Amino acid sequence: MKASSDVLIIGGGIIGMAIAVELRLRQLSVTVVSRDFQQASTLAAAGMLAPQAEAISNTAMLQLCRRSRSLYPEWCAKLEQLTGVATGYWPCGILAPVYTAPETLPQTQAETDPTALWLDQDAIHLYQAGLGSDIVGGWWYPEDAQVDNRALARALQLAAQELGVNICEGVEIEAIEQQHRLACGVITSIGQLQADHYLIAAGAWSSQLLPLPVRPKKGQMLSVQVPKNNHQPLPLGKIIYGKETYLVPRRDGRILVGATNEDVGWQPHNTPAGINSLLGRALRLYPQLQDWQIQECWWGFRPTTPDELPIIGTGPCHNLTIATGHYRNGILLAPITAMLLADLIEGQKHEPLLDHFRYDRFYNKSTPTNKSVMITAPITPVAPQNSSIITKVSTDQLTIAGRTFNSRLMTGTGKYSSLELMQQSIAASGSEIVTVAVRRVQTKAPGHEGLSEALDWTKLWMLPNTAGCKTTEEAVRVARLGREMAKLLGQEDNNFVKLEVIPDAKYLLPDPIGTLQAAEQLVKEGFAVLPYINADPLLAKRLEEVGCVTVMPLGSPIGSGQGIKNAANIQIIIEEAKVPVVVDAGIGTPSEAAYAMELGADALLINSAIALAKNPVAMGKAMGMATEAGRLAYLAGRMPTKSYASASSPLTGTIK
């Protein structure tokens, strides 16, 4: 398919539209696709341009914000000239009252920000009438400003249209296709779209396209209307920036009150608790609000990263750029982000400041610690001379999708009490394939923070899994994210996925129909699919026929530790399969691990039995040894069973 544009931008918020306008002004053809412009956090913001009042401590971030603020007057004037739409830019300054008198803050603040002015209690109440009586002073930041974010969004959209940007709204983005570190297309609800260059500016939704540590932070806001009085000036002519609350006056008499900062995932809507907290803090800051009409309440999702700094710059592909995670400063950083990324995409220059905001700062590889674990009575096997079986085991490798592994034990990463214990346990087990729950890593679920960075992926092979997915569609989407996560961690050719489709929350039994449907789709997309299934021989054969590289029947319900409860069916699967059979789930002890291998399983996947043991490191070692012992026993061949006794010692040649 021929590229339809020079640049395809995913995301229609202020960041995406600002970049689109800047690129179009430089004569590049641009397409912007967005699911819903109304969901962008742009419309839910207050429009403060406040690097000083925000007290940004990161030097690079403060420099970026100041540079962007300095661009605003000319940038807004250019947009207004293009469209005739007023952006509401207002260099009104910000007053930041405090309730406790600082001891050394005035001196230190003046050193870092010479434009700031400290006002004592008398001065601040003279400068702004109506403040709360317990305010004892505050800072005046004359260079901070504001813009009407909704008006700015309208101006940007109109400018983009007039400049010829192709804007597609109501489009669902399903995946970004990649080959050889190049993005080669975007799969959408309206078909495949292609461009020479791609840019992700999807805000809090960016992590649904790439494994970026971006999550939503919900913010609730409200506005009140100042009673109209033609003979009196507006009571507020500057932003009031208090502790956890700010008041942003607009020239039309509205005052915006914000904002909550809630880590509640994608929970929508305004809530009584959220609005009540806003009103309580706002009335303490400026009591006059209590008699004014509440005009509107709204909410939105800010895109935030673990260090609360944006991700700006080149992505994992040479022709893929990222602009997301701007958190509280998306409006402020729009012009500088647009300018620097337009420079980058055009190939004119690279801004060194962007090195502080690279996407891969979250993926620094670390080597697992090699602390020893005390295991009493270590076993040192002595190999007999000229043993063909031992020789066979030493060269007996596990091969999956053309990739070979020395260990036949796969391990998981969940349920450990600490990352250090996980590192030591995996090392003790000898496992080379480690499965990672993509959704839990992406959402930083408890116990998964920093997990992807905690292991040395130059020595371990990542097996991304779709745990937590209830439908075929969810599993396919998460599998795509898992493949991108593996690439970000340096495994460019890793297309493995452990497929789990589990709608049953009580028994955690996999959905056979959903698993088969997802497997068919993922195989078509080039994945090496390792499906987790019930011990169903017919389903196992069907999955093999559609192209799965293993089948993974459960021994008993996941996490139950019940052992192998369906040995007969597993043995049928082993006998009929032409791909490796990996027994997954239910194994609780090394003896059960050895038994599964003695049945003829090619490998095991064990997580809970190791992670929840009293000594996980010792149990990891034991499971590794049991897996090897079981494999050796299977290759050796067990003795025949008999219905009668047979003496071990010979009956002939005995002393009479």
KAJOKA-V410211 format. One record per residue. RES is the residue in one small letter. SS is DSSP state (H for helix, E for strand, L for the rest). PSI is psi in whole degrees, 0 to 359 (NA if undefined). D_CENTER is the distance of its C-alpha to the mean C-alpha in Angstrom with 1 decimal. Layout:
RES|SS|PSI|D_CENTER / RES|SS|PSI|D_CENTER
This chain:
m|L|134|30.5 / k|L|142|31.5 / a|L|130|29.0 / s|L|340|29.4 / s|E|163|28.3 / d|E|319|27.9 / v|E|134|24.4 / l|E|121|22.1 / i|E|127|19.7 / i|E|110|17.0 / g|L|125|17.0 / g|L|24|20.2 / g|L|192|19.5 / i|H|325|21.5 / i|H|310|19.4 / g|H|316|19.7 / m|H|325|23.3 / a|H|318|24.4 / i|H|319|23.3 / a|H|315|25.1 / v|H|316|28.2 / e|H|317|28.3 / l|H|322|28.0 / r|H|324|30.6 / l|H|339|33.0 / r|L|14|32.8 / q|L|21|34.0 / l|L|144|30.9 / s|L|137|30.4 / v|E|137|27.1 / t|E|134|25.4 / v|E|126|22.9 / v|E|138|21.2 / s|E|143|19.7 / r|L|315|19.2 / d|L|109|20.9 / f|H|331|22.0 / q|H|343|22.8 / q|H|353|19.3 / a|L|141|18.3 / s|H|345|18.0 / t|H|315|20.9 / l|H|345|23.3 / a|H|7|22.2 / a|L|182|22.7 / a|L|346|26.0 / g|L|21|26.4 / m|E|140|27.2 / l|E|84|27.5 / a|L|58|27.6 / p|L|330|26.6 / q|L|309|29.6 / a|L|330|29.3 / e|L|348|25.6 / a|L|52|26.8 / i|L|123|24.0 / s|L|333|24.4 / n|L|123|22.5 / t|H|314|25.2 / a|H|319|23.3 / m|H|317|21.5 / l|H|319|24.9 / q|H|317|26.5 / l|H|316|24.1 / c|H|318|24.5 / r|H|318|28.3 / r|H|321|28.6 / s|H|319|26.9 / r|H|323|29.1 / s|H|338|32.1 / l|H|342|31.3 / y|H|314|31.2 / p|H|311|35.0 / e|H|322|35.6 / w|H|313|32.4 / c|H|321|33.3 / a|H|320|36.9 / k|H|317|36.0 / l|H|319|34.0 / e|H|324|36.8 / q|H|322|39.3 / l|H|323|37.5 / t|H|338|37.1 / g|L|9|39.5 / v|L|125|36.8 / a|L|134|36.8 / t|L|350|33.4 / g|L|21|34.5 / y|L|131|34.0 / w|E|107|35.9 / p|L|65|36.3 / c|L|348|37.2 / g|L|166|36.0 / i|E|133|34.3 / l|E|126|36.1 / a|E|89|34.1 / p|E|156|36.4 / v|E|157|36.1 / y|L|349|37.7 / t|L|128|38.5 / a|L|126|40.6 / p|L|155|39.0 / e|L|313|41.1 / t|L|354|39.8 / l|H|317|37.1 / p|H|319|39.5 / q|H|313|40.5 / t|H|322|37.0 / q|H|320|35.5 / a|H|328|38.4 / e|H|319|37.9 / t|H|336|34.3 / d|L|89|35.0 / p|L|345|38.7 / t|L|343|38.4 / a|E|147|37.5 / l|E|127|40.5 / w|E|131|40.9 / l|E|127|42.9 / d|E|185|44.7 / q|H|313|45.3 / d|H|316|48.4 / a|H|319|46.9 / i|H|324|43.7 / h|H|332|45.6 / l|H|321|48.1 / y|H|323|45.4 / q|L|105|43.5 / a|L|151|45.6 / g|L|1|44.3 / l|L|159|41.7 / g|L|145|41.4 / s|L|338|44.3 / d|L|9|42.2 / i|L|127|40.6 / v|L|1|42.2 / g|E|189|41.1 / g|E|173|38.3 / w|E|143|37.0 / w|E|122|37.9 / y|E|95|35.5 / p|L|339|37.6 / e|L|347|35.3 / d|L|156|32.3 / a|E|191|32.4 / q|E|163|30.9 / v|L|149|30.5 / d|L|102|30.5 / n|H|324|27.0 / r|H|320|28.1 / a|H|321|31.1 / l|H|319|29.0 / a|H|319|26.7 / r|H|317|30.0 / a|H|318|31.5 / l|H|317|28.6 / q|H|318|28.5 / l|H|320|32.3 / a|H|318|32.4 / a|H|317|30.0 / q|H|315|32.3 / e|H|332|35.4 / l|H|353|34.2 / g|L|19|33.5 / v|L|134|29.7 / n|E|110|29.0 / i|E|123|26.9 / c|E|110|25.5 / e|E|155|24.4 / g|L|25|23.4 / v|L|125|21.6 / e|L|129|18.7 / i|E|124|16.5 / e|E|322|16.0 / a|E|158|15.1 / i|E|119|15.8 / e|E|137|18.5 / q|E|144|18.8 / q|E|128|21.8 / h|L|46|22.8 / r|L|30|20.1 / l|E|134|21.1 / a|E|130|19.5 / c|E|3|22.4 / g|E|162|21.6 / v|E|123|19.4 / i|E|123|20.0 / t|E|175|20.6 / s|L|348|22.6 / i|L|16|25.6 / g|E|186|25.4 / q|E|135|24.3 / l|E|141|24.2 / q|L|153|24.8 / a|E|172|25.2 / d|E|328|25.9 / h|E|147|22.8 / y|E|146|19.4 / l|E|129|17.4 / i|E|117|14.0 / a|L|52|14.5 / a|L|17|12.9 / g|H|224|11.9 / a|H|346|9.6 / w|H|359|9.4 / s|H|327|8.3 / s|H|352|4.8 / q|H|350|7.7 / l|L|325|9.5 / l|L|154|7.8 / p|L|68|5.1 / l|L|142|4.4 / p|L|60|3.5 / v|L|127|5.1 / r|E|161|6.4 / p|E|139|10.1 / k|E|117|13.1 / k|E|137|16.1 / g|E|128|19.4 / q|E|145|22.8 / m|E|166|25.8 / l|E|167|29.4 / s|E|149|32.4 / v|E|158|36.1 / q|E|123|39.1 / v|L|132|41.7 / p|L|136|45.2 / k|L|130|46.9 / n|L|104|49.9 / n|L|343|51.3 / h|L|0|53.3 / q|L|141|50.5 / p|L|165|47.7 / l|L|139|44.1 / p|L|332|43.7 / l|L|126|40.5 / g|L|13|40.4 / k|L|159|37.5 / i|E|136|34.0 / i|E|116|34.2 / y|E|97|31.2 / g|E|187|31.5 / k|L|114|29.6 / e|L|10|26.5 / t|E|145|28.4 / y|E|153|29.5 / l|E|122|32.2 / v|E|107|32.1 / p|E|141|35.5 / r|L|156|35.9 / r|L|342|39.3 / d|L|6|39.9 / g|L|357|40.1 / r|E|151|36.7 / i|E|120|34.9 / l|E|135|31.1 / v|E|121|30.0 / g|E|175|26.4 / a|L|151|24.0 / t|L|164|22.2 / n|L|89|18.8 / e|E|128|17.3 / d|L|75|14.2 / v|L|22|14.9 / g|L|223|11.9 / w|L|28|13.5 / q|L|117|17.0 / p|L|182|19.3 / h|L|157|22.8 / n|L|149|24.8 / t|L|152|26.0 / p|H|319|29.3 / a|H|318|27.8 / g|H|313|25.7 / i|H|322|28.7 / n|H|319|31.0 / s|H|322|29.1 / l|H|312|29.1 / l|H|319|32.8 / g|H|313|33.8 / r|H|324|32.4 / a|H|320|33.6 / l|H|328|37.1 / r|H|323|37.4 / l|H|319|36.5 / y|L|85|38.8 / p|H|336|41.0 / q|H|339|42.6 / l|H|337|39.6 / q|H|337|40.9 / d|H|4|43.4 / w|L|153|41.5 / q|E|131|40.1 / i|E|123|36.5 / q|E|319|35.7 / e|E|148|32.1 / c|E|143|28.9 / w|E|175|25.5 / w|E|163|21.8 / g|E|174|18.5 / f|E|115|14.8 / r|E|138|14.0 / p|E|119|10.8 / t|E|153|10.2 / t|L|169|8.7 / p|L|326|9.8 / d|L|7|13.1 / e|L|24|13.5 / l|L|152|14.4 / p|L|166|13.5 / i|E|113|12.4 / i|E|122|15.7 / g|E|193|17.3 / t|E|140|17.5 / g|L|200|14.5 / p|L|346|14.7 / c|L|151|17.7 / h|L|331|20.9 / n|L|30|21.1 / l|E|124|17.6 / t|E|148|16.8 / i|E|137|13.9 / a|E|92|14.6 / t|E|178|11.9 / g|L|27|10.9 / h|L|350|14.6 / y|H|242|14.5 / r|H|358|18.2 / n|H|28|19.6 / g|H|316|18.8 / i|H|312|22.4 / l|H|318|23.8 / l|H|1|21.9 / a|H|309|22.5 / p|H|321|25.7 / i|H|322|24.8 / t|H|316|21.5 / a|H|315|23.6 / m|H|312|26.4 / l|H|323|24.5 / l|H|329|22.4 / a|H|319|25.6 / d|H|316|27.3 / l|H|315|24.7 / i|H|321|24.7 / e|H|342|28.5 / g|L|15|28.7 / q|L|312|30.9 / k|L|159|29.3 / h|L|127|26.3 / e|L|117|25.9 / p|H|332|25.5 / l|H|331|23.8 / l|H|344|20.7 / d|H|337|20.4 / h|H|350|19.1 / f|H|24|16.0 / r|L|149|15.0 / y|H|327|11.5 / d|H|7|12.5 / r|H|341|13.5 / f|H|358|10.5 / y|L|33|11.7 / n|L|129|15.3 / k|L|140|17.0 / s|L|151|19.0 / t|L|132|21.9 / p|L|145|22.4 / t|L|150|25.3 / n|L|38|28.6 / k|L|139|30.2 / s|L|156|32.9 / v|L|139|33.2 / m|L|117|36.7 / i|L|115|37.7 / t|L|150|41.3 / a|L|62|43.7 / p|L|144|41.6 / i|L|124|42.7 / t|L|95|43.9 / p|L|140|44.8 / v|L|116|47.9 / a|L|131|48.0 / p|L|151|51.4 / q|L|141|53.0 / n|L|37|52.8 / s|L|115|50.5 / s|H|327|49.3 / i|H|314|46.7 / i|H|319|45.1 / t|H|320|45.1 / k|H|318|43.5 / v|H|321|40.7 / s|H|337|40.1 / t|L|10|39.4 / d|L|93|37.8 / q|L|154|34.3 / l|E|129|31.6 / t|E|124|30.8 / i|E|123|27.9 / a|L|39|27.5 / g|L|0|29.7 / r|E|134|27.9 / t|E|148|29.8 / f|E|144|29.0 / n|L|326|31.5 / s|L|142|30.0 / r|L|12|30.1 / l|E|121|27.8 / m|E|145|24.1 / t|E|164|22.2 / g|L|182|19.0 / t|L|1|16.8 / g|L|163|16.8 / k|L|1|19.4 / y|L|150|20.4 / s|L|343|21.6 / s|L|158|20.2 / l|H|324|18.3 / e|H|318|21.7 / l|H|322|23.4 / m|H|313|20.8 / q|H|312|21.5 / q|H|321|25.2 / s|H|317|25.4 / i|H|318|23.7 / a|H|318|26.0 / a|H|328|29.0 / s|H|338|28.4 / g|L|6|28.6 / s|L|143|25.8 / e|L|345|24.4 / i|E|123|21.9 / v|E|126|19.0 / t|E|143|16.7 / v|E|130|13.0 / a|E|109|11.5 / v|H|314|8.4 / r|H|322|7.7 / r|H|325|8.5 / v|H|318|6.6 / q|H|323|3.1 / t|L|3|5.4 / k|L|46|7.3 / a|L|153|10.2 / p|L|132|13.5 / g|L|352|14.5 / h|L|1|11.2 / e|L|125|10.5 / g|L|7|11.1 / l|H|314|11.8 / s|H|334|10.8 / e|H|350|12.9 / a|H|344|15.6 / l|L|153|17.3 / d|L|98|19.4 / w|L|2|18.2 / t|L|344|21.5 / k|L|341|23.3 / l|L|151|21.1 / w|E|123|20.1 / m|E|133|16.6 / l|E|88|16.9 / p|E|140|13.6 / n|E|160|14.4 / t|L|33|13.9 / a|L|140|14.7 / g|L|354|14.6 / c|L|130|15.5 / k|L|343|18.8 / t|L|165|19.8 / t|H|314|20.3 / e|H|317|18.3 / e|H|314|15.1 / a|H|319|15.7 / v|H|316|16.3 / r|H|316|13.2 / v|H|326|10.9 / a|H|319|13.4 / r|H|319|12.9 / l|H|321|9.2 / g|H|320|10.5 / r|H|319|13.1 / e|H|324|11.2 / m|H|318|9.3 / a|H|321|12.9 / k|H|319|14.2 / l|H|331|12.1 / l|L|13|13.5 / g|L|358|16.9 / q|L|77|17.8 / e|L|326|18.7 / d|L|14|20.9 / n|L|111|18.7 / n|L|20|18.8 / f|E|147|19.0 / v|E|131|17.4 / k|E|114|18.5 / l|E|120|19.0 / e|L|125|19.0 / v|L|105|20.1 / i|L|94|21.2 / p|L|345|22.3 / d|L|108|24.6 / a|L|339|23.2 / k|L|307|26.4 / y|L|351|27.3 / l|L|41|24.1 / l|L|136|26.2 / p|L|148|24.7 / d|L|112|25.7 / p|H|321|28.0 / i|H|313|28.2 / g|H|322|24.5 / t|H|315|23.9 / l|H|317|26.7 / q|H|316|25.6 / a|H|320|22.0 / a|H|317|23.6 / e|H|316|25.9 / q|H|316|23.3 / l|H|324|21.1 / v|H|319|24.3 / k|H|329|25.3 / e|L|7|22.1 / g|L|13|23.0 / f|L|150|20.9 / a|E|103|22.6 / v|E|127|22.2 / l|E|93|22.9 / p|E|136|23.4 / y|E|123|23.7 / i|E|165|26.9 / n|L|161|29.8 / a|L|71|32.8 / d|L|106|34.2 / p|H|323|36.2 / l|H|318|36.5 / l|H|319|32.7 / a|H|317|32.2 / k|H|319|34.8 / r|H|320|33.3 / l|H|322|29.8 / e|H|320|31.6 / e|H|328|33.5 / v|H|354|30.5 / g|L|11|29.3 / c|L|146|27.0 / v|L|346|27.4 / t|E|173|27.8 / v|E|147|28.2 / m|E|78|26.9 / p|E|145|29.3 / l|E|145|28.7 / g|L|324|31.5 / s|L|174|31.1 / p|L|141|28.5 / i|L|134|25.2 / g|L|3|25.3 / s|L|333|29.0 / g|L|22|30.7 / q|L|350|33.6 / g|L|201|34.1 / i|L|103|35.3 / k|L|353|36.6 / n|L|52|37.0 / a|H|323|38.5 / a|H|314|40.9 / n|H|320|38.2 / i|H|321|36.1 / q|H|323|39.3 / i|H|316|40.0 / i|H|316|36.5 / i|H|317|37.1 / e|H|327|40.6 / e|H|340|39.5 / a|L|143|36.3 / k|L|4|36.4 / v|L|162|32.7 / p|E|142|31.5 / v|E|122|31.3 / v|E|116|28.7 / v|E|125|29.4 / d|E|129|26.3 / a|L|136|26.3 / g|L|340|29.1 / i|L|130|30.5 / g|L|339|31.4 / t|L|160|34.0 / p|H|326|34.9 / s|H|324|37.9 / e|H|325|35.9 / a|H|315|33.7 / a|H|320|37.0 / y|H|316|38.4 / a|H|320|35.6 / m|H|325|36.2 / e|H|332|39.9 / l|L|340|39.5 / g|L|9|38.3 / a|L|146|34.6 / d|L|333|33.0 / a|E|170|30.2 / l|E|151|28.4 / l|E|119|24.9 / i|E|129|25.2 / n|L|295|22.7 / s|H|319|24.1 / a|H|330|27.6 / i|H|309|26.5 / a|H|327|23.9 / l|L|4|26.2 / a|L|158|29.4 / k|L|325|31.4 / n|L|88|31.0 / p|H|326|27.8 / v|H|314|28.8 / a|H|320|32.2 / m|H|324|31.0 / g|H|316|28.7 / k|H|316|31.8 / a|H|319|33.9 / m|H|323|31.6 / g|H|317|31.6 / m|H|321|35.4 / a|H|321|35.8 / t|H|316|33.9 / e|H|319|36.2 / a|H|318|39.3 / g|H|320|38.6 / r|H|317|38.2 / l|H|318|41.4 / a|H|319|43.2 / y|H|316|42.2 / l|H|327|43.5 / a|H|326|46.6 / g|L|123|47.5 / r|L|161|48.6 / m|L|155|52.3 / p|L|147|53.8 / t|L|146|54.0 / k|L|158|57.5 / s|L|4|59.2 / y|L|165|61.8 / a|L|153|62.0 / s|L|114|62.6 / a|L|142|63.8 / s|L|325|62.0 / s|L|148|65.2 / p|L|148|67.9 / l|L|351|70.8 / t|L|154|73.3 / g|L|20|75.0 / t|L|159|74.8 / i|L|131|77.6 / k|L|NA|80.2
